[in-house]
Amino acid sequence: MTKALRTLLFLICAIEFFFALAFFLQWPVAMNLWPFLGTTPLTFVFVSSIFAAAAAPTLWVAISQNYGALAGIGLDYFAVLAPLSVLSFRLGASSGNPQMTAFGLACVLGALFGVGIFLWSVRIRMDITLPMPRPVRWSFAVFIIGLLFVGVGLILNMPNVIPWTVTPELSGVIGWTFLGAASYFVYALLRPSWLNSAGQLIGFLAYDVVLIVPFLTRLPTTVPEFRVSLTVYTAVLIYSGLLAIYYLFLHKPTRLLTKGS
């Protein structure tokens, strides 16, 4: 079972990393599958960052074989994709767009996969001898508050919550993505061990790597209404990236090369 699952995880990672690159470079294969009209280049970069953030912790689990850490990943898949499937079906029904309905079906399959992974892996005992570092715990609490605030604001279609223009439909898509990510961090706080928080930091670092350069290059030229949100968003990217780099690669007890990490 675990051998087959490990092979499946590597395959999923390869697909997710491919789409991360495809959306970042706006390859036709990704553009033709994306059903939402009015998607700006920066939104495509954001979608790329989400694929990268999903692939990176899954790859870490597949390599390290810390399968208990899959539970949070499965929860994240479900929390993001289940509401996106409902949104897509509603948009598909109202617009008569079969591509939107197909996107909803893909989200349903992803959500069901997340449920299956969660139910299987949540029963696996994890090594809890190494606790979650206190700065990571407090940072996760702040991230949760920020993700909830921004996610709800986007779902309610409040203006200037994120530092670029999105359509009302895409505002909902990104909002539910943030709320789903919040569930991943909540799960880590409910089961606070290092192995159950490493995945979140790995995913956040991948997310940061994709977004940081596009955001930094926009700082000098962004329009006034987006300046505050872009500055705050960039500061969060820098902080979370430094936090991840320190605990994943520099802090000896938790760095990835340490046995068991």
C-alpha positions as CSV (number, residue, x, y, z in Angstrom):
1,M,0.0,0.0,0.0
2,T,2.7,2.5,1.0
3,K,4.8,1.7,-2.0
4,A,1.9,2.3,-4.4
5,L,1.0,5.5,-2.5
6,R,4.5,6.8,-2.6
7,T,4.6,6.3,-6.4
8,L,1.2,8.1,-6.6
9,L,2.6,11.0,-4.5
10,F,5.6,11.4,-6.8
11,L,3.3,11.4,-9.8
12,I,1.0,14.0,-8.2
13,C,4.0,16.2,-7.4
14,A,5.3,16.0,-11.0
15,I,1.9,17.1,-12.3
16,E,1.6,19.9,-9.8
17,F,5.1,21.2,-10.4
18,F,4.4,21.0,-14.2
19,F,1.3,23.2,-13.8
20,A,3.1,25.5,-11.5
21,L,5.6,26.1,-14.3
22,A,2.9,26.2,-16.9
23,F,0.8,28.8,-15.2
24,F,3.9,30.9,-14.3
25,L,5.0,31.0,-17.9
26,Q,1.4,31.0,-19.2
27,W,1.9,28.0,-21.5
28,P,-1.2,27.3,-23.8
29,V,-1.7,23.9,-22.1
30,A,-2.6,25.7,-18.8
31,M,-4.4,28.6,-20.4
32,N,-6.7,26.3,-22.3
33,L,-7.7,24.4,-19.2
34,W,-8.3,27.5,-17.0
35,P,-12.0,28.4,-17.3
36,F,-12.1,31.8,-15.6
37,L,-12.3,34.8,-17.9
38,G,-10.6,38.0,-17.0
39,T,-7.5,36.3,-15.4
40,T,-4.6,38.8,-15.2
41,P,-0.9,37.7,-15.5
42,L,-0.4,38.2,-11.8
43,T,-3.4,36.0,-11.0
44,F,-1.8,33.3,-13.2
45,V,1.4,33.7,-11.1
46,F,-0.7,33.3,-8.0
47,V,-2.2,30.1,-9.3
48,S,1.3,28.9,-10.1
49,S,2.3,29.6,-6.5
50,I,-0.6,27.5,-5.2
51,F,0.4,24.5,-7.3
52,A,4.0,24.9,-6.1
53,A,2.8,25.2,-2.5
54,A,0.8,22.0,-2.9
55,A,3.6,20.0,-4.6
56,A,6.5,20.9,-2.3
57,P,5.1,19.4,1.0
58,T,3.7,16.4,-0.8
59,L,7.2,15.8,-2.3
60,W,8.7,16.1,1.2
61,V,6.3,13.5,2.5
62,A,7.1,11.1,-0.4
63,I,10.8,11.5,0.1
64,S,10.9,11.3,3.9
65,Q,8.0,8.8,4.2
66,N,6.5,10.7,7.1
67,Y,3.1,9.7,6.0
68,G,1.3,11.0,9.1
69,A,2.0,14.5,7.8
70,L,-0.2,13.8,4.8
71,A,-3.3,14.4,7.0
72,G,-2.8,18.1,6.9
73,I,-2.2,18.1,3.2
74,G,-5.3,16.1,2.6
75,L,-7.3,18.5,4.7
76,D,-5.9,21.4,2.7
77,Y,-6.9,19.7,-0.6
78,F,-10.5,19.2,0.6
79,A,-10.9,22.6,2.2
80,V,-9.7,24.4,-1.0
81,L,-11.2,22.2,-3.7
82,A,-14.7,21.3,-2.2
83,P,-15.9,24.9,-2.1
84,L,-14.2,25.6,-5.5
85,S,-16.2,22.7,-7.0
86,V,-19.5,24.2,-5.7
87,L,-18.5,27.6,-7.1
88,S,-17.5,26.2,-10.4
89,F,-20.7,24.2,-10.8
90,R,-22.8,27.3,-10.0
91,L,-20.8,29.4,-12.6
92,G,-21.0,26.6,-15.1
93,A,-24.8,26.3,-14.7
94,S,-25.4,30.0,-14.9
95,S,-23.1,30.6,-17.9
96,G,-23.7,27.3,-19.8
97,N,-19.9,26.9,-19.9
98,P,-19.0,23.2,-20.0
99,Q,-15.3,24.0,-19.3
100,M,-16.3,25.5,-16.0
101,T,-18.3,22.4,-15.1
102,A,-15.4,20.2,-16.1
103,F,-13.2,22.3,-13.8
104,G,-15.7,21.6,-11.0
105,L,-15.6,17.9,-11.6
106,A,-11.8,18.0,-11.4
107,C,-12.1,19.9,-8.1
108,V,-14.5,17.2,-6.8
109,L,-12.0,14.5,-7.6
110,G,-9.2,16.4,-5.9
111,A,-11.4,17.0,-2.8
112,L,-12.3,13.3,-2.6
113,F,-8.6,12.4,-2.9
114,G,-7.9,14.8,0.0
115,V,-10.6,13.1,2.2
116,G,-9.1,9.7,1.4
117,I,-5.6,10.8,2.2
118,F,-6.7,12.5,5.4
119,L,-8.7,9.5,6.7
120,W,-5.8,7.1,5.9
121,S,-3.0,9.2,7.3
122,V,-4.6,10.7,10.4
123,R,-4.4,7.3,12.0
124,I,-0.6,7.0,11.5
125,R,1.4,7.7,14.6
126,M,4.0,10.4,14.2
127,D,7.2,11.1,16.0
128,I,6.2,13.9,18.5
129,T,9.5,14.0,20.4
130,L,10.6,17.1,18.6
131,P,8.0,19.9,19.4
132,M,6.9,22.7,17.1
133,P,9.3,25.6,17.8
134,R,7.5,28.4,19.7
135,P,8.2,31.1,17.0
136,V,6.7,28.8,14.4
137,R,3.6,28.2,16.6
138,W,3.0,31.9,17.1
139,S,3.7,32.6,13.4
140,F,1.1,30.0,12.4
141,A,-1.5,31.7,14.7
142,V,-0.8,35.0,13.0
143,F,-0.9,33.4,9.5
144,I,-4.3,31.9,10.3
145,I,-5.8,35.3,11.4
146,G,-4.4,36.9,8.2
147,L,-5.6,34.1,5.9
148,L,-9.1,34.2,7.5
149,F,-9.3,38.0,7.2
150,V,-8.1,38.1,3.6
151,G,-10.1,35.1,2.6
152,V,-13.4,36.3,3.9
153,G,-12.8,39.8,2.4
154,L,-12.2,38.2,-1.0
155,I,-15.3,36.0,-0.8
156,L,-17.3,39.1,0.1
157,N,-15.6,40.8,-2.9
158,M,-14.2,43.7,-0.8
159,P,-11.9,46.0,-2.9
160,N,-8.1,46.1,-2.6
161,V,-7.8,43.1,-0.3
162,I,-5.1,41.8,-2.5
163,P,-2.7,44.0,-4.5
164,W,-4.0,43.4,-8.0
165,T,-7.3,43.5,-9.9
166,V,-9.5,40.3,-10.0
167,T,-13.0,39.6,-11.2
168,P,-15.7,38.8,-8.6
169,E,-15.5,35.1,-9.6
170,L,-11.7,35.0,-9.2
171,S,-12.0,36.9,-5.9
172,G,-14.1,34.0,-4.6
173,V,-11.6,31.4,-6.0
174,I,-8.7,33.1,-4.3
175,G,-10.7,33.7,-1.1
176,W,-11.5,30.0,-0.7
177,T,-7.9,29.1,-1.4
178,F,-6.8,31.3,1.5
179,L,-9.4,29.8,3.8
180,G,-8.3,26.3,2.8
181,A,-4.7,27.2,3.6
182,A,-5.8,28.5,7.0
183,S,-7.2,25.0,7.7
184,Y,-3.8,23.5,7.1
185,F,-2.2,25.8,9.6
186,V,-5.0,25.2,12.1
187,Y,-4.4,21.4,11.9
188,A,-0.7,21.9,12.6
189,L,-1.6,23.9,15.8
190,L,-4.0,21.1,16.9
191,R,-1.3,18.5,16.5
192,P,1.8,20.5,17.4
193,S,4.9,18.6,16.5
194,W,7.8,19.6,14.2
195,L,7.0,16.9,11.7
196,N,3.4,18.2,11.5
197,S,4.5,21.7,10.8
198,A,7.4,21.2,8.5
199,G,5.1,20.6,5.6
200,Q,3.4,24.0,6.1
201,L,6.8,25.8,6.1
202,I,7.9,23.9,2.9
203,G,4.7,24.8,1.2
204,F,4.9,28.4,2.3
205,L,8.5,28.6,1.1
206,A,7.5,27.3,-2.4
207,Y,4.7,29.9,-2.4
208,D,7.1,32.6,-1.5
209,V,9.7,31.7,-4.1
210,V,7.1,32.0,-6.9
211,L,5.6,35.3,-5.7
212,I,8.4,37.3,-4.2
213,V,10.1,38.6,-7.4
214,P,6.8,39.5,-9.2
215,F,5.8,41.4,-6.0
216,L,9.1,43.2,-5.5
217,T,9.3,44.3,-9.1
218,R,5.8,45.9,-8.7
219,L,6.5,47.8,-5.5
220,P,8.0,50.9,-7.1
221,T,5.2,51.2,-9.8
222,T,2.1,49.9,-8.1
223,V,-1.0,52.2,-8.1
224,P,-1.8,54.0,-4.8
225,E,-4.9,51.9,-4.0
226,F,-2.8,48.7,-4.0
227,R,0.3,50.1,-2.3
228,V,-0.6,49.2,1.3
229,S,-1.8,45.7,0.5
230,L,1.2,45.0,-1.7
231,T,3.6,46.2,1.0
232,V,1.9,44.1,3.7
233,Y,1.7,41.0,1.4
234,T,5.4,41.4,0.4
235,A,6.4,41.7,4.1
236,V,4.5,38.5,4.9
237,L,6.3,36.7,2.0
238,I,9.7,37.9,3.3
239,Y,9.0,37.0,6.9
240,S,7.5,33.6,6.1
241,G,10.3,32.8,3.7
242,L,13.0,33.7,6.3
243,L,11.1,31.7,9.0
244,A,11.0,28.6,6.7
245,I,14.6,28.9,5.6
246,Y,15.8,29.1,9.2
247,Y,13.9,26.2,10.5
248,L,14.1,24.0,7.4
249,F,17.8,24.5,6.6
250,L,19.7,26.3,9.4
251,H,18.3,25.3,12.8
252,K,20.1,22.0,13.5
253,P,17.3,20.1,15.4
254,T,14.7,20.8,12.7
255,R,16.6,21.1,9.4
256,L,15.6,18.8,6.7
257,L,18.9,17.0,6.5
258,T,18.4,15.9,10.1
259,K,17.4,12.3,10.5
260,G,13.6,11.9,10.7
261,S,12.9,15.3,9.1
